[in-house]
Amino acid sequence: VNKHNFYSGPAVLPSEVLEQVQQALVDFAGTGLSILEVSHRSPSFVAVMDSARALARDLMGLDDAYEILWLHGGGNTQFSMIPMNLLHPHATAGYFDTGIWARSAMEEAQSFGQVQVIASSRASSYDHIPQDWDIGSTPLSYAHITTNNTVYGTQWRLSDIDRLKSLVPYMVADMSSDIFSRDIDYSGFGLIYACAQKNLGAAGVTIVAIRRDILATMPRPIPTMSDYRVHIAHGSMRNTPSVFAVYVAYLTLQWIKRTGLDTIAIRNQRKATKLYAAIDASSIFKGMVQPAYRSGMNVCFTTGDSTYDTRFSDYVKPYGIIGIEGYRLVGGFRASIYNALPEASVDVLIAAMLDFEASL
Ligand SMILES: Cc1ncc(COP(=O)(O)O)c(C=O)c1O
């Protein structure tokens, strides 16, 4: 396929993974059955589940104080499961309002307990990660952050994450759009979650890494399928898991392991650096967020003029560039340059930007 896929999710996958998936659609692990036909209780699939769990734990460098879960319901379901399981009715959780997803997570929590908005960048169209933190006077149960704001193209700096860690009992992080993309100490969190359809595979499964001790006291009766303890007890098989999506995540984790997290981080850095450099050097395009908080995964830029933006959208089509339009409420462009996006695709986008500028 000769496309340069900049979609924000579902997103580009490693071609090796797609080839393996293609094979497994016909014959999964020599069973003579398609991955779509195989029982989730069959030994071959149970082995996939176990290996996916072990690989994720290994790549995150987490010890056995943590459980790895593969759940349904996407990132959005975690927004309510987290406070339901972790926030007692009169306790307070701290949230950062740094974008649409961060805000949704925060709003869901308000139904279950008190929410302290530690900081918000809403007033400036979410163009940065705010530094003016108000932890409040009530001790916080946890602090929730969205490490990468997919829609706006901002990302938490590791130094800010470390600073926050020292202020709260534990952190909860939505890493949907930057998991396994950079060198981060995963062990400092109480709970990490990420929907799979960006850096981890196909839509339909969400990874949750949770430190068991934070579930010691349950704040309320919890419906079975929203209870982390139930999923832990059943090895993420309390109901039929998304067999296909778990399989693709397993293959993608293997690809990450094979490639090496360090190598992936270096490649990502190179892709982002050259794309931002092209934006900064351009006389027509400009970046949409404050440089210190630029995302290494979602690069947002615009001409600042919707006529030119529309022209550029059309202009890139012959290059095979797809999926660069910004989120519908934000406009402009968003090039998602996840782990599996080849550097060559970034080069093509930069060439198209230069050609467009020269054509004006
Ligand atoms: C950071 C972040 N969190 C959560 C979500 C929502 O995920 P889902 O659509 O799987 O519910 C997204 C989706 O784009 C996201 O980017």
The ligand as a MOL file (V3000), in Angstrom:
LIG
                    3D

  0  0  0     0  0            999 V3000
M  V30 BEGIN CTAB
M  V30 COUNTS 16 16 0 0 0
M  V30 BEGIN ATOM
M  V30 1 C -5.5760 10.3800 25.0370 0
M  V30 2 C -6.8410 9.6620 24.6840 0
M  V30 3 N -7.6020 9.1640 25.6640 0
M  V30 4 C -8.7420 8.5180 25.4000 0
M  V30 5 C -9.2050 8.3610 24.1150 0
M  V30 6 C -10.5210 7.6870 23.8760 0
M  V30 7 O -10.3130 6.3860 23.4950 0
M  V30 8 P -11.5160 5.4620 22.9840 0
M  V30 9 O -11.9950 6.0520 21.7080 0
M  V30 10 O -10.8460 4.1340 22.8260 0
M  V30 11 O -12.5610 5.4490 24.0430 0
M  V30 12 C -8.4450 8.8450 23.0530 0
M  V30 13 C -8.9210 8.6520 21.6730 0
M  V30 14 O -8.4810 9.2010 20.7210 0
M  V30 15 C -7.2380 9.5190 23.3500 0
M  V30 16 O -6.4880 10.0310 22.3730 0
M  V30 END ATOM
M  V30 BEGIN BOND
M  V30 1 1 1 2
M  V30 2 1 2 3
M  V30 3 2 2 15
M  V30 4 2 3 4
M  V30 5 1 4 5
M  V30 6 1 5 6
M  V30 7 2 5 12
M  V30 8 1 6 7
M  V30 9 1 7 8
M  V30 10 2 8 9
M  V30 11 1 8 10
M  V30 12 1 8 11
M  V30 13 1 12 13
M  V30 14 1 12 15
M  V30 15 2 13 14
M  V30 16 1 15 16
M  V30 END BOND
M  V30 END CTAB
M  END
